[in-house]
Amino acid sequence: MSVEQLFIYPIKSCGGIKVEEALVTKYGLALPLNPDIVDRRWMIIKDGRFQSQRVRPRMALIQPSFVKDGLCLRAPNMPELYVPVNPLPDEVVHCYCWKYPILGLRYGDHISHWLRTFFETEDNLDLVVFDYKQFE
């Protein structure tokens, strides 16, 4: 058996990034050049509940890429959006991924506005990042 291609999906339910190598950590696959970028460390939420392609199929069109100290989000007809790995969060928010409660750091209104514009909705959408140490 051999691995033909390897992808990291930094934002749950959004596009993946093809990588040549990855670190295997106890939190998931991580980017070797920046181990803070871990598979599914970010999540789009609506009122604290995770969003997926089942509810928002256009999530598949959000394509992250790695940039210095963060991610760059691209989507059709949208400006590029820089997302730092370590934000100065607006607030800590209580979230749920399936039935599991977790704490996320909310990025702020400018990212929420970008998401609402892309999805053409007035829903209360936010991007959050998790500190995986909370799962220890």
Protein Blocks (a to p, Z undefined) as FASTA:
>chain_A
ZZfbdcddfbghiacdddfbdcddfkbccdfklmkbcghkbccdeehiacdfklmmmlmm
pccdddehiacdddehiacddddfbdcdfbdcdddehjbccddddfbjklmmmmmmmnop
abdcddddddfklmZZ
